[in-house]
């Protein structure tokens, strides 16, 4: 009997009608004899709304908090009406939702009184988005005569450390998930689990980071050793590039875990980066499918890498480059290590690094928002005799990704010829040691043109 973990988020759960359609997808699989675990994100925009309400509460703006709670109540009440047909069942679900909305309202009121938001309070508040939507999803499944059980992430056995905002599952999680969900599946019950949220061993609520519902799905999938994890999105799979930037972008039939990890690191909103680890360890395939076009095959992500030279491109906007030079050759290695360590300590994200063979110069690309604090820290840490710093803003970084680039001559030349043919100057170049990607930086205004040129050069426009 085939088994699946299915994650629904974003446009798949934006309102009651999409929640019901998502529940119908689960029902269809169940009616075909499959075992299914459903993982559900908050209604689209709710997490951002709670973050905004926390910001208002921190400033003591109780009127804004009350207004948010009322809009949250109205939105979920409408979703209940649209998703659940049976009146008694809908009333039962709504009573539970009202209790949770009241609890969130009290939390925000106390926060507004104290004018303080701790990481622990933030995770507690954010948990309500998933708790509300998942209960509606559960109600919609039951309304369609599917045996289902509502569970929070911690009910399902996901136990984490106390790194609030980006918690990591403890080893006991996988055993607990099997113990708690396995018997439900054996009885033909669909566990409907809140994505994104979990708890510490002491029961303190944590979150797995933005996009963490993907992580929830792969943790459960790995624990249960399912046949496939399906991430339902609003595109026909992982695309060769962002279709908003490259209209000719096409879905990619197959990708490896490593290729998708590179894409995620370089900013593509494909899958939560941490979500790949549980699936890859157990070699559980992940499929990205289109909620609006469920008959499409989507993209299958597995441990198998196909030979395509280049699979996908992605671009990070709003970047900057720091150039450190004037380092004496004898102490260059130590200085470069200290520089990168300093950036790590202040929490600046290093996107790419390029170093001259003499080791006397090093270029570092980082988000523009990190530039100011990076320059300040470098000025405090190093004297002008030790290091000379220049920088350039208005940069974007393009990553060219594909397992087939390994050991294949001429790939870099093809990339840079395509960019040069558009009259674009490359500011910085780097290649990962895995040879899965070649990254380069150009001026922000040249980014889209460069992206499209490389996409054309490798024939990605014609993928079917």
N, C-alpha and C positions, 0 to 999 in steps of 0.2 A: 504494500500500500504506500503510495507516494506521500511524502510529507513536506510541508512548506512553512516557512515563516514569511509573512507578508507585511511590509511596512507601508502605511498610508500617511502622507503628510502634504503640506503645501496646498496646491489647488485640488488635491483629492479630498480634502476636508475643509473646504473654505466656508461651507454652509450646510444646512440640513439636507439639501438635495444631493450634494456630492458625498456626504457621509452615507446616505442611503445607497447611492450607486456603488460606493466602495464596499459596503456591506453585501450588496448583491454579488460582487465579484467573489467574495469569500464564500457566499452561499453556493455559487455555481461550482466552485472547486469541491466543496463538501458534498454536493449532490453527485459529483463524479467519483465519490469514494475516497477523496484525499483527506489527510489530516492537516489541519491548518492552525497556526498561531497567528493572530492579528496584532500588530504593534501600531499604535496610533499616536500621531503628533497632535499638538494643540491646533484649534481652528486657525487658519492662516491669519497672521497679524496679531494674534492674541499675546504671544510672548513679548513682542515689541510693545504692545499696549501695557502689559504689566510692568515692563522696564520703565516706561514713561510715567506710570503711576507711582512707582518707587521713587523716581526723580522728583516728582511733585511732593510726595510725602516727606522726602528728606528736606525739602524747603519749607515744610509746614503748611502747604497749600491744601487744606482739607476739602475745600469746595471742589477742587480738581479731582481729588481722590473719589469723592462721592459721585461726581459726574461719570467717572470711569466705571465705577461699580454698577451704576444704573445702565450704562450702555452695554456692559458685559452681560448683565442679567437679561436685557432685552434680546441681545444677539443669540444667547444660548437658549432662551425660551423659544425664539423663532426656529432655531435649528431643531429643537425637540419636536415641534409641531410638524416640520417638514420631513423629519427622518423616521418618526414613529407614528404608525397609524392607529394602533389600539389605544383607546383613551385611558384605560386602567393602567396599562404599562407606561404610557407617557406620563401620567400623573405620578407614578412611582419613581420614575427617573427624575422628574422635575423636583420632587421633594428632596432627593439626594443632592441635586445640583444647587438648590437654594441654600441648603446647609453649608455647602462648600463655598458658595459665593459669599455668604454671611461671614464665614471664617476668614476668608481673604480680606473682606471689608474691615473686620476687626484688626487684623494684622497691619493693614495699611494705616488705620486710624492711630494705632499705638506708635507706628513708625513716624507718623506726622507729628505726634506729641513729643517723641524723643528726638526727632530730626536727625536720625542716624540709620544708615543701612549697612549692616555688616554682611560679609559674604554668606554667612549662615542664613540670615534673614532673606537675602536675595534668592537663594536656592529654594527656600521654603515657599516664598511668594510665587516664583516661577513654576513650581510644581502644579499649581492649580490649573494652568492652561491644559495640560495633558489629562489631569484628573476629570475635568469637565467634558472634554471632547470624547474621551474614551468611554465614558459612561453612556453618552448618547449613541456612540457606535455600537456598544453592547446592546442597548435597547433596540436599535434598528435591526440587529441580527436576530434577536429573540422575536421581534415583530414579524420576521420572515420565517419563523418556525425553525430556526437553527439553535441547537443547544449550545449555550455559550456561558462563560463565566468572566466577570470583570475582575481584573487584578491590577494593582499598582506595580511599579517596577520592583519594589521590595517584597510585595506579596509573591511575585514570580521568582524571587530568590536572588535578585541582583544586589549584592552587598559590596560596598566600595570603601575606599579610604576617605578621609575627611578633607580632601583637596577640593573645597567648594568651588563650583563654577567649572571644574574640569576633573571630576572625580574618576578614579580608575578602579575597575572591578578587582576584588580580592580573589585569590585562588579558589576559595570555598564556593564562589558564585556558581561555577559550572555544575558542581555536585548538587547544590541547592535547586538550581533550575530544573535539573533532571528529576529530582525528588518531588518537586511541587507540580510541574507541568506534565511529566510523563503519565501519571495516572489519569489526568483529565483527558489527554489524547486517546488513551486506551479505551475510555468510556465514550468516545465520539463527541467530546465537548470541545468547543473552540475557546481556548484562553484568549481573552481580549486584554492586552497589556498596555499600560501607559508607556510610551516611549520617553527617552530623555532623562527620566528621573529614577533614582534609586535611594538607598540609605546606607548609613554606616552600620556596623554590628550593633551599635547602641540604639539604632532606630532614628538617627538624625537624618533628615532628608538632604540628599545631594543631587546635583545634576551632572550630566556627562559632557557638557559643552554644547555650544550651538550646533545643530545638526545631529545631536546625540541620539535621536530616534533610530538612525541607521545603526549606531553602535549597539543599542538595545536589541535590534533585530539580529545582528550577527552574533552577539553573545548568546542569545537564545538558540539560534540556528546551530552554532558550534556545540553548545551543550547537548542539544537533542540529536545532533548529527543528522539533520534533515537532508532531503534530496536537493533542495534549492532554497535560497533566500531571494525573494522578489521585492525589489524596491519600486513602488509605483510612483511615477513622476508625470510631468506633463509634456514630455518629449519622447520620441521613438527609441530612446536609448542614449548612450554616451555619444556625443557628437564630435566630428572631426575638428570643430572650432565652435565658438559661441555664434549661434545663428544670427544674433542681433548685430554682430560685427562682420560676419562672413555669411551672407544669405545663401551661398551655395553649399554650406556645411551639410554633411550627411551623417546618419547614424553609423556606428562602427559595429559590425557583427560580433567580433570577439576581441577581448583584451585580457592581458595578464594582470594579476594583482599588482605587480611592480609598476606596470605602466599606469594603472589608475592611481596608485600612490603618488607617482611623480606628478600626474595631472592635479591631484588634490593639493599637493604641496605648493604648486605654482598657481593656486587660486581658483582652479575650475571647481564649480559647485556640483561635483559629481556625486561624492559620497564623503561622509565624515572620515578623515584620514585614519583615526583610531579604529574605525569599523572594519578595516581590511584585515587586521591582525588575527582576530578570532577565526574568521572564515578561512584565511590562508593556512593557519596552523592545522586545521582539521580538513583542509582541502574541500570546503563546501562552496559550490558555485554560487555566485551572486548574479542575478539577472535584473537589469534595469528595463522596465516596461512602461508603456504609455497608458495611463489611466483612460485617456480619451480614445485610444486605439488599441484595445487589449489583444486583438488578433495579430498585431505586429510582433515579430520575434524578440525585438529589443536587443540589448547588448549582453552577452554572456561573459562574465568576468571569472577567470579560473587561473590555475597554476600554469596553464599552457599558453606559451607565447607564439603567435603566428609570425611569419617571416616578413610581413610588410615592413618596408624600410622605415617609413614614418606613419604613425597612426593618427596623431592628434596634435593640435597646437593650442596653447593657451597664453593669455597675456595678463600681466599684473600692471595696473595703472598706478599713477600717483607715487612713483618711486623717486629715489635720489641716489646719486653716486658719491661716495667719499673716496678721494685718492690720497693715500698716505705715501709720502716720498721723502727723499733725503735721508733715508736710513742707511747707516754705514753697513757694509756687507758683513762685517764680523758679528754684529749684534742683530742683524736683520731677522733671523729666525725667532729669537727671543722677543723682539719688539712686535712682530706680527702676531705671535701667540698671545702676548699680553693685550694687544689691541682687540683681538677677537674675543678673548676672555672678558674684557671690559664691557664690550657690547652685550655679551650674554648676561652679565651681572646686572646691567641696567634694564634688561628686558627688551632690547632692540632686536628686531627680527632681521637676520641676515638672509637676503634672498639669494645672492650669488657672490662668489669671490673669484677674483682673477689676480694672479700674481706673476710678476716678471721672473724670468729664469734666474736673474741675479738675486732675487728675493729682496731687492732694495726698494721696490715699489709694490704696493698692493691696492687694488680697487675693490670696493665693497658696495654692493647695491642693497638698499634697504628701503622700507616704506618712508614716504616723505614725512609722515607724522612722527617718525622716530628720529628724524635728522637733527632737530634742535637739541634734544637731550643727549644725542650721541656726540655732537660737536662740543657741547658743554663738558661732558664727561672726559673727552679726550684732552681738552684744554687743561682740565684739572689734574689729569693723570700724567701727562707728558709735557716736557719742556720743548721749546722751539728747536733747541739743539738736537733733541732726540728724534723728532718727527715733524714734518711739514705737511699741513693738511689743506687740500683744496676740495671743493664740492660742487656738484651741479644738480640743480633741481629740474623738474619738468621732464622726467625720464619714465619710460615704461620698459618692462622686461618681457620678452617673448621666449617661451619654452617650446622646443620642437621635440616630440616624444615618440619613441617606438623601439621595441626590442630588436627589430631588424637592422638597426644602425650599428650593432656590435660588430666590429671588425670589418665593416663594409667601407671600402675607400670611396671618396668622392662625395660623401653626404654633406660634410661641412661646406665644401666648395659649391655644391648646388644651392645650399641655403644662402650663402653669402653672395653668390652671383645673382640670385633672385632679388635680394635686397638691393644690391648695387645697381641692378637694371632699373630700379625706381628712383635712382639718384639719392638714396638714403645712406647716411653715414652711421656706421656701427660704433658705439661708444665703448663697448665692453663685451667680452666673449668668455664663456666658461662651459666645460663639459664635465658631467658627473662621472665619477670613477666607474659606475655601473655601465656607462656608455648607453644608457637608456634615453638620455636627453642632451641636447645642445641648447644652451641659453644665450641670449644676446640682448643688449640694451640699446635702445635708440631714443631719440627725442619723442616726447609724448605726442606731438602732432604728426609724427611719422608712423606711429604704432600700427594703426589699422591698415595703412597702405602696405607696410612690411608684412603684416600677418596674412593679408590676402595674397601677396606675391608668393610667399612660401607655400601657402595652401595650393595655389595653382601649379607651382613648380613640381610638386610631388603628386599631381593628379588626384588630389583628394576631392576635387569637385565632382569626380565621376564615380565615386564609390556607390555601389548598389547594395 
